[in-house]
Amino acid sequence: MNDKLGIPRVQALKQAGEKIVALTAYDTSFAAILDTAGVDIALVGDSLGMVLQGQEDTLSVTMDDMVYHSSLVSRACRRALVVVDMPYLSYETPALACANARRLVQEGGAEVVKLEGGEEQAQTVAHLVEQGIQVCGHVGMQPQSVRAYGGFKVQGREQHQAQRIMAGALALQRAGAAMVVLECIPASLAARISRALTIPTIGIGAGEQCDGQVLVIYDMLGISPYRPHLAKNFLAGSGSVSAAIEEYVRAVRAGEFPGSEHSFK
Ligand code: KIV
């Protein structure tokens, strides 16, 4: 039997009230471990610019980088849905987005492409979906906008920001996005967005009421230089990388991770 997760099965988890477990992966070995451990979504994040390439942000990651790492991850994922980030400036127009997303799908084996932005990306998302390319949105703290924020800062604490993030998530859903990542926003705002949307929300630093959770794999193994407040070190005390990832899967499904100490007010 084909156990591969597609968008309908991932969306059905939200309807059933079951948590969706996501984790980043950048190579075949880690992807195989997370796939075996039962992670639902392998996200080939452009965070690879920071955790693999040692850059201070994600802005220098190229399409060739994403195609290469996507091909390594997709090769290993027998069950997990492979979602791949579109890097900075690769989706400025709907036509450019389509050409680059096609590379991620055809050369990289991506099943879903992810792009950052809310209302301003709705037209691009609709265009990709019309071409048969599945899209994951990403609102809240958008790492590709780090220079505009003046650093990696929690977004949505002010009412006008919160309204813009909510409007963005709704616009992405209307445009046909399959799911939306909510990054570094107050837990109460993430909960409201998760209730308002019929598509799943995948949180990172967005509280426990999102429909799913994602972490950067090196952060949850405690081996990245960043040690962000939103991550927990699952390797400490677990004995092996596979045991750490299995514990992450269990903790997310049981609603034990994230705790309030990994969230923002
Ligand atoms: O690039 C990435 O890894 C991401 C996640 C942190 C959501 O976008």
Residues whose N, C-alpha, C, O or C-beta is under 5 A from the ligand:
A	BS01	KIV	T24 G45 D46 S47 V181 I204
